[in-house]
Amino acid sequence: MQSMRLESNINQNVVEEEIQLLTDMLLEATKKITSTVTFNKIVELKKLADRKEYDELNEIIKTLNQEEMEIIANFFSTLPLLINISEDVDLAFEVNYKNNSEESYVGKLSDSIKNLKDTNILNNINVVPVLTAHPTQVQRKTTLDLTENIHNLLRKHRDVKNGLINKSKWKEDLQKHIEILLQSDIIREKKLKVANEITNVLEYYNRSFIKAITKLMVEYKKLLRENSIDLVNETPITMGMWIGGDRDGNPFVTADTLKLSAMKQCELIITYYMNQLDILYRTFSMSSQLIKESDDLRLLADKSNDSSVYREKEYYRKAIYYIREKLSNTEKYLLNNVDNDEKYLTAEELEQDLLIIKNSLLENNGDTLIKGDLEELLSAVKIFGFYLASIDMRQDSSVYEACVAELLKSANIENNYSELSENEKCDLLLNILKKDPRPLSINDENKQSEELKKELLIFKTARELKDKLGNNIIKQNIISHTTSISDLLELAIMLKEVGLVGSDFARLQLVPLFETIEDLENSYEIMDNYLALDIVKNWVKDNKDYQEIMLGYSDSNKDGGYLSSGWSLYKAQQDLSSLGNKHGVKITFFHGRGGTVGRGGGPSYDAIISQPLGSVQDRIRLTEQGEIIAAKYGNKDAAYYNLETLFSAVIERMNADMVNIDIRDIPEIKDMMDEIVEDSYKTYRKLVFEDPNFYNYFFEATPIKEVSSLNIGSRPASRKKITDIGGLRAIPWVFSWSQSRIMLPGWYGVGTAFSNFINKESGNIDKLRTMYKDWPFFTSLLSNVDMVMSKSDMEIAKEYANLCKDDKTKEVYNKILREWKLTKQVVLDISEHKEFLEDNTYLTKSLENRLQYFNTLNLLQIELIRRAREEETLESQINTIHITINGVATGLRNSG
């Protein structure tokens, strides 16, 4: 869940009143679609849940038939969703109140700008949330639309209470939408296609991103003026996208999906521009008889086909009409290849025409008229261009190696490329990149493997899109599982085939992704040698002396546990950042964070503030995934706040770098962390990879099989058949532990490691407490453990353990429980707190509002899984299990 940090003024009475209202309406809606007997059972179960009498509740659940299970699962899945909406509405009010008052809050942009020590850090700053297709958000678009409608209605509640809106009509509308929500399939019966993922995620641009970003940029420019800071950089926030270009482990991503993603984005943003121009056309009715206009504006207006006699003196309207018509021609050209001389070749040309309007107003005392729609439109054009969001391309390094080996063999250059040593590979590839401008793929295309044809086609399509929509449509190509320099050079060979890379240019960044603990430890040597290459220096120079590196949180966590992952990432950033000075480049990081702590999640503000000294060099990108997109960006107010805090955190981190002490200058702390983390790593590996019963426990005591069959995305649950933990994707791994309420990836190994260190010497606990108070990285590290453990429930986890077939497998639960108790003890001891979430009253209250309902769903899920495994599995049983999975994920809000 997003960390709003606005809990002090949140009106709990209003939230509780709205939750009660929504609950009553949901009960009313449920009563209409079920029998009296079943309805009475729902009422009884809710009472028991509210009283937290889970034993009695569980006994009733075991007596329910399948039809009752489905109705009850629907009710308890919908209730947390409605509670989410109520809390989001209240947060939206709080965001607006804080933004429109002089009150400070964590991440307020005006405070960050005011406290700047050197304004030059703003000159090249670029913060990029990247939306990815890892949807643990299992709800359908239909559900999201209904959620938005209920959200909008609930926002009117305060006006209803004040008599400004008819109460009866409002309640009818709200009741109607809740009934439709309850009577609609809450999850998908069919697996998503990539095209569906593209359409679904683009909805968030219409719903929140465009409005929030343009509003934030208007505020940013105002703050710069107020603080006498020159505006140098007009795109401090831009957007990224993986959907359509990320084919790592997803066979359904092709050249067609890349093109579809780009064209859908183009269509969406141009439609937005045209709608804004329509608004300006209706608004700007100024007459030349009453206000003057510039010569440039008259020239623009004279080109217009708006020949109405009522427009003879309305030069602004005529100019806007011309711009819109020209933009419409541009859309037809970009989307359908319908050419017309009167079109914009670039977004910069559109911006120049809009600036003619702005400058004409400025010249004639019309500065007030610029504010609002025109100012926001200009910001949008600057930020989104004709492409909306840069699409990243990504593929596994093994695929590039196989393709290059095939190319070299077909070109009679090298028959056994994969058998060469690393040095031999690099020498061969560098020779081709430097001295041979010809493409390797000149032989008959029909003789190429399907994989090679697919890869070459997607790169060819990328070049065509860059030529047509602008270079920013695709700026990065990420290499998963980068373990050597040859992995990077193999990608360069593929890009050279379509003219995207040459000996002295690179039209996109080659971005290594370091994922496992071992990869992170080796990353410095790889990048040091890579950046020393002359040809790479040319590529980096062509990208304005920036080299991006992606860091994988999920796989490093699955590989070595939470502490090991966090510390390895921290040290890798320190080391890699220092390479910038050595090679005269700026190293920037792309953080592959998931929603949950086990995948690098937790509050984004805290995560950025706790980054190592000097690791935020102007640019930072981070992934936003699954249900986190809905939670953080589901409406324009929440989106504004979360983008603002993200932007502020980057400014504050760079600002603090000017005075902070580098942790590397304190060897004692580094040695302590290395010791603790090594202990944690061993503890984690001993359970996950060495315990012979762990594999069976995971597959029997979590709903991994049921999660894997969910229609939550186009991507398979694993890259290959799951025969070990290592082959499983991080998302279903984390998602399953969240469902079973253990949350193991977010804390396991922490307790033993810290306990051993504390017991080693009497003063060690005080050292850790000082680190917790004074070191943001350590504070964030432990706070995330605190947060994720607050959502765990070992009693419910025990019920899942009872699904195991034998006692040896069940014994794994007892090992996990011992570590959980130890971890709770040491985390509270170090933080000097008495309970979890002691300093997060908002999340505490939020969990109080919903915890009992997704606890109930867990118990329903366990019984359903038990029946499905012991009896003949009915399709309705699987569907009901999926409903409970959705409900638990909805309640947790950062489950995968």
Solvent accessible surface area in square Angstrom, and as a share of the most:
residue,aa,sasa,rsa
1,M,25,0.11
2,Q,10,0.04
3,S,29,0.18
4,M,2,0.01
5,R,83,0.30
6,L,2,0.01
7,E,46,0.20
8,S,98,0.63
9,N,67,0.34
10,I,17,0.09
11,N,68,0.35
12,Q,52,0.23
13,N,117,0.60
14,V,15,0.09
15,V,3,0.01
16,E,76,0.34
17,E,75,0.34
18,E,0,0.00
19,I,23,0.12
20,Q,101,0.45
21,L,34,0.17
22,L,1,0.01
23,T,6,0.03
24,D,70,0.36
25,M,10,0.04
26,L,0,0.00
27,L,34,0.17
28,E,82,0.37
29,A,0,0.00
30,T,1,0.01
31,K,117,0.50
32,K,121,0.51
33,I,75,0.38
34,T,24,0.14
35,S,63,0.41
36,T,99,0.58
37,V,95,0.55
38,T,9,0.05
39,F,26,0.11
40,N,82,0.42
41,K,58,0.24
42,I,0,0.00
43,V,43,0.25
44,E,65,0.29
45,L,0,0.00
46,K,31,0.13
47,K,105,0.44
48,L,0,0.00
49,A,0,0.00
50,D,59,0.30
51,R,134,0.49
52,K,110,0.47
53,E,65,0.29
54,Y,54,0.21
55,D,122,0.63
56,E,90,0.41
57,L,0,0.00
58,N,17,0.09
59,E,107,0.48
60,I,41,0.21
61,I,0,0.00
62,K,99,0.42
63,T,99,0.58
64,L,3,0.02
65,N,83,0.42
66,Q,35,0.16
67,E,127,0.57
68,E,16,0.07
69,M,0,0.00
70,E,53,0.24
71,I,32,0.16
72,I,0,0.00
73,A,0,0.00
74,N,32,0.17
75,F,0,0.00
76,F,0,0.00
77,S,0,0.00
78,T,1,0.01
79,L,1,0.00
80,P,0,0.00
81,L,10,0.05
82,L,1,0.00
83,I,1,0.00
84,N,10,0.05
85,I,4,0.02
86,S,0,0.00
87,E,6,0.03
88,D,20,0.11
89,V,0,0.00
90,D,6,0.03
91,L,3,0.01
92,A,1,0.01
93,F,64,0.26
94,E,13,0.06
95,V,2,0.01
96,N,37,0.19
97,Y,110,0.42
98,K,10,0.04
99,N,39,0.20
100,N,128,0.65
101,S,29,0.19
102,E,174,0.78
103,E,62,0.28
104,S,75,0.48
105,Y,21,0.08
106,V,54,0.31
107,G,3,0.03
108,K,20,0.08
109,L,1,0.01
110,S,32,0.20
111,D,32,0.16
112,S,2,0.01
113,I,3,0.02
114,K,138,0.58
115,N,93,0.48
116,L,26,0.13
117,K,116,0.49
118,D,46,0.24
119,T,56,0.33
120,N,95,0.49
121,I,24,0.12
122,L,7,0.04
123,N,48,0.25
124,N,80,0.41
125,I,1,0.00
126,N,21,0.11
127,V,0,0.00
128,V,8,0.05
129,P,0,0.00
130,V,0,0.00
131,L,0,0.00
132,T,5,0.03
133,A,9,0.07
134,H,15,0.07
135,P,23,0.15
136,T,2,0.01
137,Q,25,0.11
138,V,3,0.02
139,Q,10,0.04
140,R,72,0.26
141,K,63,0.27
142,T,55,0.32
143,T,2,0.01
144,L,17,0.09
145,D,47,0.24
146,L,14,0.07
147,T,28,0.16
148,E,56,0.25
149,N,59,0.30
150,I,0,0.00
151,H,11,0.05
152,N,71,0.36
153,L,20,0.10
154,L,0,0.00
155,R,56,0.20
156,K,92,0.39
157,H,11,0.05
158,R,50,0.18
159,D,54,0.28
160,V,8,0.04
161,K,105,0.44
162,N,108,0.55
163,G,64,0.62
164,L,130,0.65
165,I,59,0.30
166,N,100,0.51
167,K,125,0.53
168,S,70,0.45
169,K,113,0.48
170,W,8,0.03
171,K,77,0.33
172,E,105,0.47
173,D,34,0.17
174,L,0,0.00
175,Q,31,0.14
176,K,105,0.44
177,H,31,0.14
178,I,0,0.00
179,E,27,0.12
180,I,78,0.39
181,L,4,0.02
182,L,11,0.06
183,Q,108,0.48
184,S,28,0.18
185,D,83,0.43
186,I,9,0.04
187,I,8,0.04
188,R,32,0.12
189,E,123,0.55
190,K,160,0.68
191,K,91,0.39
192,L,16,0.08
193,K,145,0.62
194,V,6,0.03
195,A,41,0.31
196,N,63,0.32
197,E,9,0.04
198,I,0,0.00
199,T,62,0.36
200,N,26,0.13
201,V,9,0.05
202,L,8,0.04
203,E,49,0.22
204,Y,12,0.04
205,Y,0,0.00
206,N,78,0.40
207,R,27,0.10
208,S,0,0.00
209,F,0,0.00
210,I,3,0.02
211,K,103,0.44
212,A,1,0.01
213,I,0,0.00
214,T,0,0.00
215,K,90,0.38
216,L,0,0.00
217,M,1,0.00
218,V,32,0.19
219,E,47,0.21
220,Y,2,0.01
221,K,25,0.10
222,K,78,0.33
223,L,9,0.04
224,L,5,0.02
225,R,141,0.52
226,E,110,0.49
227,N,55,0.28
228,S,105,0.68
229,I,25,0.12
230,D,120,0.62
231,L,70,0.35
232,V,100,0.57
233,N,22,0.11
234,E,62,0.28
235,T,40,0.23
236,P,0,0.00
237,I,1,0.01
238,T,19,0.11
239,M,4,0.02
240,G,0,0.00
241,M,0,0.00
242,W,6,0.02
243,I,5,0.02
244,G,1,0.01
245,G,0,0.00
246,D,3,0.01
247,R,5,0.02
248,D,1,0.00
249,G,26,0.25
250,N,5,0.02
251,P,78,0.49
252,F,117,0.49
253,V,3,0.02
254,T,43,0.25
255,A,6,0.05
256,D,111,0.57
257,T,18,0.11
258,L,0,0.00
259,K,102,0.43
260,L,61,0.31
261,S,0,0.00
262,A,0,0.00
263,M,30,0.13
264,K,77,0.33
265,Q,0,0.00
266,C,0,0.00
267,E,72,0.32
268,L,23,0.11
269,I,0,0.00
270,I,0,0.00
271,T,56,0.32
272,Y,30,0.12
273,Y,1,0.00
274,M,18,0.08
275,N,77,0.39
276,Q,20,0.09
277,L,1,0.00
278,D,41,0.21
279,I,58,0.29
280,L,2,0.01
281,Y,47,0.18
282,R,155,0.57
283,T,77,0.45
284,F,7,0.03
285,S,56,0.36
286,M,35,0.16
287,S,25,0.16
288,S,32,0.20
289,Q,130,0.58
290,L,158,0.79
291,I,38,0.19
292,K,155,0.66
293,E,22,0.10
294,S,16,0.10
295,D,114,0.59
296,D,79,0.41
297,L,0,0.00
298,R,98,0.36
299,L,111,0.55
300,L,7,0.04
301,A,0,0.00
302,D,98,0.51
303,K,118,0.50
304,S,16,0.11
305,N,102,0.52
306,D,11,0.06
307,S,106,0.68
308,S,43,0.28
309,V,105,0.60
310,Y,168,0.64
311,R,45,0.17
312,E,115,0.52
313,K,102,0.43
314,E,27,0.12
315,Y,34,0.13
316,Y,2,0.01
317,R,36,0.13
318,K,38,0.16
319,A,0,0.00
320,I,1,0.01
321,Y,82,0.31
322,Y,10,0.04
323,I,0,0.00
324,R,79,0.29
325,E,59,0.26
326,K,33,0.14
327,L,0,0.00
328,S,23,0.15
329,N,21,0.11
330,T,0,0.00
331,E,30,0.14
332,K,94,0.40
333,Y,59,0.22
334,L,6,0.03
335,L,43,0.22
336,N,99,0.51
337,N,107,0.55
338,V,83,0.47
339,D,98,0.51
340,N,65,0.33
341,D,143,0.74
342,E,80,0.36
343,K,29,0.12
344,Y,2,0.01
345,L,116,0.58
346,T,58,0.34
347,A,13,0.10
348,E,107,0.48
349,E,68,0.30
350,L,1,0.00
351,E,17,0.08
352,Q,102,0.46
353,D,17,0.09
354,L,0,0.00
355,L,46,0.23
356,I,40,0.20
357,I,0,0.00
358,K,60,0.26
359,N,69,0.35
360,S,0,0.00
361,L,0,0.00
362,L,88,0.44
363,E,120,0.54
364,N,28,0.14
365,N,141,0.73
366,G,4,0.03
367,D,73,0.38
368,T,99,0.58
369,L,68,0.34
370,I,10,0.05
371,K,129,0.55
372,G,34,0.33
373,D,52,0.27
374,L,1,0.00
375,E,23,0.10
376,E,50,0.22
377,L,1,0.00
378,L,16,0.08
379,S,2,0.01
380,A,0,0.00
381,V,3,0.02
382,K,70,0.30
383,I,2,0.01
384,F,0,0.00
385,G,6,0.06
386,F,7,0.03
387,Y,24,0.09
388,L,1,0.01
389,A,0,0.00
390,S,7,0.04
391,I,0,0.00
392,D,0,0.00
393,M,0,0.00
394,R,12,0.04
395,Q,13,0.06
396,D,21,0.11
397,S,11,0.07
398,S,66,0.43
399,V,24,0.14
400,Y,0,0.00
401,E,42,0.19
402,A,48,0.37
403,C,2,0.01
404,V,0,0.00
405,A,22,0.17
406,E,46,0.21
407,L,1,0.00
408,L,0,0.00
409,K,116,0.49
410,S,46,0.30
411,A,31,0.24
412,N,136,0.70
413,I,68,0.35
414,E,43,0.19
415,N,96,0.49
416,N,83,0.42
417,Y,2,0.01
418,S,61,0.39
419,E,140,0.63
420,L,42,0.21
421,S,57,0.37
422,E,67,0.30
423,N,115,0.59
424,E,90,0.40
425,K,23,0.10
426,C,17,0.10
427,D,98,0.51
428,L,37,0.18
429,L,0,0.00
430,L,22,0.11
431,N,73,0.37
432,I,7,0.04
433,L,6,0.03
434,K,95,0.40
435,K,153,0.65
436,D,30,0.15
437,P,120,0.75
438,R,160,0.58
439,P,60,0.38
440,L,7,0.03
441,S,33,0.21
442,I,123,0.63
443,N,67,0.34
444,D,71,0.37
445,E,112,0.50
446,N,126,0.65
447,K,167,0.71
448,Q,27,0.12
449,S,49,0.31
450,E,130,0.58
451,E,78,0.35
452,L,2,0.01
453,K,53,0.23
454,K,59,0.25
455,E,2,0.01
456,L,22,0.11
457,L,96,0.48
458,I,0,0.00
459,F,0,0.00
460,K,107,0.45
461,T,11,0.06
462,A,0,0.00
463,R,92,0.34
464,E,89,0.40
465,L,5,0.03
466,K,3,0.01
467,D,87,0.45
468,K,50,0.21
469,L,11,0.05
470,G,32,0.31
471,N,76,0.39
472,N,63,0.32
473,I,0,0.00
474,I,0,0.00
475,K,68,0.29
476,Q,16,0.07
477,N,0,0.00
478,I,0,0.00
479,I,0,0.00
480,S,0,0.00
481,H,51,0.23
482,T,0,0.00
483,T,80,0.47
484,S,21,0.14
485,I,24,0.12
486,S,3,0.02
487,D,11,0.06
488,L,0,0.00
489,L,0,0.00
490,E,1,0.01
491,L,0,0.00
492,A,0,0.00
493,I,1,0.00
494,M,0,0.00
495,L,0,0.00
496,K,20,0.08
497,E,20,0.09
498,V,24,0.14
499,G,24,0.23
500,L,0,0.00
501,V,3,0.02
502,G,11,0.11
503,S,48,0.31
504,D,96,0.50
505,F,71,0.30
506,A,3,0.02
507,R,60,0.22
508,L,1,0.01
509,Q,16,0.07
510,L,6,0.03
511,V,0,0.00
512,P,0,0.00
513,L,3,0.01
514,F,0,0.00
515,E,9,0.04
516,T,37,0.22
517,I,13,0.06
518,E,116,0.52
519,D,12,0.06
520,L,5,0.03
521,E,124,0.56
522,N,68,0.35
523,S,1,0.01
524,Y,79,0.30
525,E,117,0.53
526,I,17,0.08
527,M,0,0.00
528,D,23,0.12
529,N,70,0.36
530,Y,3,0.01
531,L,3,0.02
532,A,53,0.41
533,L,42,0.21
534,D,95,0.49
535,I,3,0.01
536,V,1,0.00
537,K,104,0.44
538,N,59,0.30
539,W,7,0.02
540,V,4,0.02
541,K,149,0.63
542,D,73,0.38
543,N,32,0.16
544,K,155,0.66
545,D,65,0.34
546,Y,16,0.06
547,Q,6,0.03
548,E,11,0.05
549,I,0,0.00
550,M,6,0.02
551,L,0,0.00
552,G,8,0.08
553,Y,27,0.10
554,S,15,0.10
555,D,25,0.13
556,S,0,0.00
557,N,4,0.02
558,K,13,0.06
559,D,31,0.16
560,G,0,0.00
561,G,0,0.00
562,Y,15,0.06
563,L,0,0.00
564,S,3,0.02
565,S,5,0.03
566,G,15,0.15
567,W,5,0.02
568,S,12,0.08
569,L,4,0.02
570,Y,12,0.05
571,K,58,0.24
572,A,6,0.05
573,Q,6,0.03
574,Q,7,0.03
575,D,58,0.30
576,L,0,0.00
577,S,14,0.09
578,S,43,0.28
579,L,0,0.00
580,G,6,0.06
581,N,138,0.71
582,K,125,0.53
583,H,41,0.18
584,G,60,0.57
585,V,22,0.12
586,K,76,0.32
587,I,2,0.01
588,T,4,0.03
589,F,3,0.01
590,F,0,0.00
591,H,6,0.03
592,G,8,0.08
593,R,17,0.06
594,G,7,0.07
595,G,5,0.05
596,T,5,0.03
597,V,2,0.01
598,G,2,0.02
599,R,10,0.04
600,G,15,0.15
601,G,5,0.05
602,G,16,0.15
603,P,30,0.19
604,S,13,0.09
605,Y,38,0.14
606,D,33,0.17
607,A,15,0.12
608,I,5,0.02
609,I,41,0.21
610,S,8,0.05
611,Q,20,0.09
612,P,1,0.01
613,L,41,0.21
614,G,21,0.21
615,S,3,0.02
616,V,7,0.04
617,Q,55,0.25
618,D,8,0.04
619,R,80,0.29
620,I,3,0.02
621,R,12,0.04
622,L,3,0.01
623,T,2,0.01
624,E,5,0.02
625,Q,11,0.05
626,G,7,0.06
627,E,15,0.07
628,I,14,0.07
629,I,8,0.04
630,A,23,0.18
631,A,5,0.04
632,K,16,0.07
633,Y,0,0.00
634,G,19,0.18
635,N,20,0.10
636,K,94,0.40
637,D,7,0.03
638,A,6,0.05
639,A,0,0.00
640,Y,9,0.03
641,Y,1,0.00
642,N,10,0.05
643,L,1,0.00
644,E,4,0.02
645,T,11,0.07
646,L,2,0.01
647,F,0,0.00
648,S,0,0.00
649,A,0,0.00
650,V,0,0.00
651,I,0,0.00
652,E,45,0.20
653,R,12,0.04
654,M,18,0.08
655,N,12,0.06
656,A,31,0.24
657,D,31,0.16
658,M,92,0.41
659,V,99,0.57
660,N,64,0.33
661,I,132,0.67
662,D,18,0.10
663,I,16,0.08
664,R,86,0.31
665,D,103,0.53
666,I,60,0.31
667,P,87,0.55
668,E,93,0.42
669,I,26,0.13
670,K,75,0.32
671,D,88,0.46
672,M,15,0.06
673,M,0,0.00
674,D,44,0.23
675,E,72,0.32
676,I,1,0.01
677,V,12,0.07
678,E,85,0.38
679,D,41,0.21
680,S,0,0.00
681,Y,62,0.23
682,K,120,0.51
683,T,24,0.14
684,Y,1,0.00
685,R,63,0.23
686,K,136,0.58
687,L,7,0.04
688,V,6,0.04
689,F,76,0.32
690,E,117,0.52
691,D,16,0.08
692,P,117,0.74
693,N,41,0.21
694,F,0,0.00
695,Y,77,0.29
696,N,70,0.36
697,Y,0,0.00
698,F,0,0.00
699,F,23,0.10
700,E,23,0.10
701,A,1,0.01
702,T,0,0.00
703,P,0,0.00
704,I,1,0.00
705,K,111,0.47
706,E,15,0.07
707,V,2,0.01
708,S,44,0.28
709,S,61,0.40
710,L,6,0.03
711,N,29,0.15
712,I,24,0.12
713,G,3,0.03
714,S,3,0.02
715,R,22,0.08
716,P,49,0.31
717,A,28,0.22
718,S,15,0.09
719,R,94,0.34
720,K,134,0.57
721,K,170,0.72
722,I,41,0.21
723,T,96,0.56
724,D,71,0.37
725,I,7,0.04
726,G,49,0.47
727,G,10,0.09
728,L,3,0.02
729,R,13,0.05
730,A,9,0.07
731,I,15,0.08
732,P,8,0.05
733,W,2,0.01
734,V,6,0.03
735,F,0,0.00
736,S,0,0.00
737,W,0,0.00
738,S,2,0.01
739,Q,0,0.00
740,S,0,0.00
741,R,1,0.00
742,I,1,0.00
743,M,10,0.04
744,L,0,0.00
745,P,3,0.02
746,G,1,0.01
747,W,0,0.00
748,Y,13,0.05
749,G,0,0.00
750,V,0,0.00
751,G,0,0.00
752,T,31,0.18
753,A,1,0.01
754,F,0,0.00
755,S,15,0.10
756,N,74,0.38
757,F,11,0.05
758,I,31,0.16
759,N,116,0.60
760,K,123,0.52
761,E,101,0.45
762,S,113,0.73
763,G,33,0.32
764,N,4,0.02
765,I,26,0.13
766,D,81,0.42
767,K,78,0.33
768,L,0,0.00
769,R,60,0.22
770,T,74,0.43
771,M,8,0.04
772,Y,26,0.10
773,K,142,0.60
774,D,106,0.55
775,W,23,0.08
776,P,53,0.33
777,F,18,0.07
778,F,0,0.00
779,T,44,0.25
780,S,13,0.09
781,L,9,0.05
782,L,1,0.01
783,S,42,0.27
784,N,17,0.09
785,V,0,0.00
786,D,12,0.06
787,M,20,0.09
788,V,7,0.04
789,M,2,0.01
790,S,20,0.13
791,K,4,0.02
792,S,13,0.08
793,D,34,0.18
794,M,13,0.06
795,E,129,0.58
796,I,9,0.05
797,A,0,0.00
798,K,100,0.42
799,E,54,0.24
800,Y,1,0.00
801,A,4,0.03
802,N,82,0.42
803,L,22,0.11
804,C,8,0.05
805,K,174,0.74
806,D,68,0.35
807,D,114,0.59
808,K,149,0.63
809,T,2,0.01
810,K,65,0.28
811,E,69,0.31
812,V,2,0.01
813,Y,9,0.04
814,N,59,0.30
815,K,76,0.32
816,I,0,0.00
817,L,40,0.20
818,R,141,0.52
819,E,9,0.04
820,W,37,0.13
821,K,118,0.50
822,L,52,0.26
823,T,0,0.00
824,K,55,0.23
825,Q,115,0.51
826,V,4,0.02
827,V,1,0.01
828,L,21,0.10
829,D,52,0.27
830,I,1,0.01
831,S,12,0.08
832,E,91,0.41
833,H,38,0.17
834,K,176,0.75
835,E,104,0.47
836,F,31,0.13
837,L,14,0.07
838,E,83,0.37
839,D,104,0.54
840,N,41,0.21
841,T,85,0.49
842,Y,14,0.05
843,L,10,0.05
844,T,48,0.28
845,K,54,0.23
846,S,2,0.01
847,L,12,0.06
848,E,93,0.42
849,N,19,0.10
850,R,0,0.00
851,L,43,0.21
852,Q,17,0.07
853,Y,13,0.05
854,F,0,0.00
855,N,4,0.02
856,T,0,0.00
857,L,0,0.00
858,N,0,0.00
859,L,7,0.03
860,L,0,0.00
861,Q,0,0.00
862,I,16,0.08
863,E,5,0.02
864,L,0,0.00
865,I,0,0.00
866,R,84,0.31
867,R,27,0.10
868,A,11,0.08
869,R,86,0.31
870,E,119,0.53
871,E,96,0.43
872,E,147,0.66
873,T,64,0.37
874,L,91,0.45
875,E,157,0.70
876,S,43,0.27
877,Q,7,0.03
878,I,53,0.27
879,N,46,0.24
880,T,0,0.00
881,I,0,0.00
882,H,15,0.07
883,I,8,0.04
884,T,0,0.00
885,I,0,0.00
886,N,1,0.01
887,G,0,0.00
888,V,0,0.00
889,A,4,0.03
890,T,12,0.07
891,G,1,0.01
892,L,1,0.01
893,R,16,0.06
894,N,11,0.05
895,S,1,0.01
896,G,3,0.03
